[in-house]
Amino acid sequence: MSVHSLSKGEQRRDAIVAMLKQKGRISVQDIVDTLHCSEATARRDLDLLEKTEGIIRTIGGALYDAHSPVREVSFQEKTSLSWLEKERIAATAASLVEDGDVIGLSGGTTTYHIARALKSRRGITVVTNAINIAMELADSEDIQVVVAGGILRSKSYELCGPLAEKLIEGLNIGKMFLGIDGVALSQGLTTYSESEAQIAKALIKRSDQTLAVFDRTKVGRTSLFSIAPLTAVHGCITDAPLDPVFRQELERIGVRVHLAE
């Protein structure tokens, strides 16, 4: 199809995709300034492209992703993705934690929000392999923090490797809140990093309950490394109603779905 046969909207959206591929990240204001459209039009275009062109919406713009199983976004980039949705998921997760619980928090932006939501709790123990989560809880005098040491991954602030796995082997965790990069019916829980997949497997093995926490952008996506099948999960917490087929399968295998309000 020639450029001249495209509608004005299609030409504008093609231009937005080209900008994203070139820069990796753009704001709504970038689109308004470059393509001379309204802010409302720019936002509508990004909403449409999120469904068709493999972009990730952020607060005020978008990232180019192309649903690549090998592209890993840094923690700083992830913090701007679905911020309000992750806070809602975190609040729901925190409501499942009782005084005296021993909980686990893997690395990730959603689990980081859970840590923030738990800061005022009393008498709980948090096991984590993420140094940013440990630091977030460091000044909470009524929370005991156990950190699994290992090799630091700068993308996620997670400590991984044999040292971390060895420490986790001697722990008993009640509720494990697991952040993931993708969740799908056939592939289960997945992540971009092999070392993070291994540490997640160790945490699941030492936990009475595993709850996967993820926003709507992770559903139906598959990253490179497998963590566990859906049958290894006791529950999941997400921010939007799941596809009926997906939800029915979770119910069939006994996975409880918690929908964040």
N, C-alpha and C positions, 0 to 999 in steps of 0.2 A: 504494500500500500504506500503510495507516495505521501510526502508531507502535506501536499496541497489537498489531499482527499481526507485528511484528518480534521475533526472538528476543532474549534478553538480550545475547548477544554482538554481534548486529547493532546494537542500540541503543548499546552501549558503543563500537563502532567508529565509528558515525556521530558520536558525541560527540567522539571523538578527532579525526576529520576536521574537525569544526567548530572545535575548539580550534586546530588547525594553521592553518586558513584565517584565523582571527582573529589569532593570534600570529605565524604564519610559522615558528616553531620551538618545539618542546616537548621536555622530557626524559621519560624513563621515570618518574622520581619525580613529575613533574607529573601524569601519568596516574594513578599510584597514589594520590596525595593527593586529586585531584579526583573520580575515579570509584570510589575505594575498592575497587580490585582488587589482586591480587598482582602483584609485579614480573614473574613468569614470564608471567602472563596479558597484561600490558601489552606485553611483548616479542613474544609470539606475535601479538597484534593488529597491531603495527607490521610484523611480517614479512608478514602477510597483506595489509595495506594497501599495502605497497610494491609488490605485484604487481597491485593492482586500482585504487588511488586516486591514483596519481601523487605519492607521497611519496618522499623520499630518506632512507634510514636513515643515522644518524650514530652515533658512539660515545656511547651513553647516551641516544639519543632519535631525533628525526626532524626534517626540514625539509619544508615544503610546496612542491611544485614543479609538479604537474599536467602534467608533460611539456611545459611551455610552450617554444616555440622562441625566445621573446623575453626570458625571465627569465634574467638572468645572476647567478650567485652570486659573492659576493666571495671573494678569496683566503683571507681569514680563515675564512669559512664552509667553504670547500672543504677546508681543512686538517684538519677533523674528520671528513671523509667517507672511509670505506674506508681509514683510515690504515695498518693492517697490510697490506692488500692492495697498497697503493701501495709500501710498503717492499719487499714481495716482488718486485713488478714492477721496482723500481729495482735490486735486487740482481741480477736476471737481466740487465737492461740493462748494468749495470756489468761483468758477466762477459764481455760481447761487446766490451769496450773493451780494446785492447792498448797497451802503452807506445809512445809515438811517434804515436799516432792524433791526427787533428784531428777533433773531434766537434762537433756542433751540439746545443744544447738550447733549444727554444722555451720560452716561459713556461708556467706551470702547476704544480700541486702535485705531480704525478707526476714531472715533469722536475726539480723542486726536490729531490725525494728522490733522484733519480739523481745530482745534483750532490753531495749529502751523501755518497752511496756512493762517489764518486770522489775525495774530498778527500785520501786518502792515496796516490793514484797519482803516478807520476813521469813526466815527459817528455811529457805530453799537452797539447794545446791545446784549449780550450773556447771555441766561438763562441756567444754568446747575445745575445738582445735583452731579457732580463729582469734588472732591476737586483738583485732579491733573490738570484737565482742567482749573479750576479757577486760580490755581497757575501759569499755563503756560501763562495765559492772564493778570496776575496781574500787570506786568510792562508795559502794553500797555495803555498809557494815553488816547488815543482816543477811547477806547472800554470800555463801561460800562458793568460790570459783575454782574449778579444777581445770588446768590447761594441759592439753596433750602436746608435748614438745616435739619438734621435728624440723624439717626443711621448709622455710617460708616460701610461699608462692605469692608474688607481688600482685598478681591479677585479682586475687581473692582474699589475701591476708590469712590464708589457711596454712597451718603447719601440718605437713604430710610426711609420709615415709615410714620406715620400720620402727623408728623411735616412738612416734606417735601411736602406731598400731600396737606396739608392745605394751605401752601404758594402758591403752583402752582395754586390752585383754583382761586386765585385773579389776575392771570396774563393773558396777551394776547400776544401770540407768533405768529409771522408770519410764518416762515419756521422752521420746526422741523426736525433735522437730527438725526435719530434714529439708534443706533447700536444694532445689534441682534446676537443671537447665532445660529439661524437656520431659514430658510424660505422654505416653501413647499406649493404646491397648496392647499391641503385640510386643513392643519393645520395652514397656515398663518405664522405670525411672532411669534417666540418662544425664550425663554431664559432659562438659568439654574436656575435662582433665582426667587422665588415667590415675594419677596419684590421689586426686580427690575422690574418684570412684572407689579406690581401695580403702581410704579412711572412712568413707560413708558405709561401706560394707561392714567394717569393724564395729562402727557405732551401732548399726542395726542389730548385729549379732549379740551385742551386750545389752540390748534394750528390751524391756517388757512390751512396750508399745512404740510403734513408729508411725508418725504423722507427717506426711509429705505436705509442704507448704508451697504454693505456687499461684501466681496470678494468671489471668486468662491467656496471656501471650505464650505461655509454656505448653498449653494443652494441644495435643496433636503433633507436637514437635519432637524430633529425635536427634539428640546429640551423639557424639562419636562413641563414648564409652558407657557401657551399661553399669548401673548400680545394683538394681534388683528388679524382679518381676513385681507386678502389682499385687500378687498374692502375699508378698512379704510385708505389705503395708496394712496397718490396722485402721487408718483413717487418713483423710486429706482435708486441707483447709484451702479454699480458693475464694475468689471475689466475684465470680459470675456463674450462673447456672450452667452445668455441663450439658453437652450434647446428650439427648435421651439414650442413645445406644451406649455411649460411654458410661453414663450414670447407671444404667441397668446392669452393665457388666460389673461395675464396682459393687453394686448391691448384691449381685449373684455370688461374688467371691467373699462377701462379708466386709467390705471396706466402707466405713461410715463417712459420708460427705458432710463437712461443715461449711456452710455458705456464710461468708462474712457479711454482716449487715452494713 
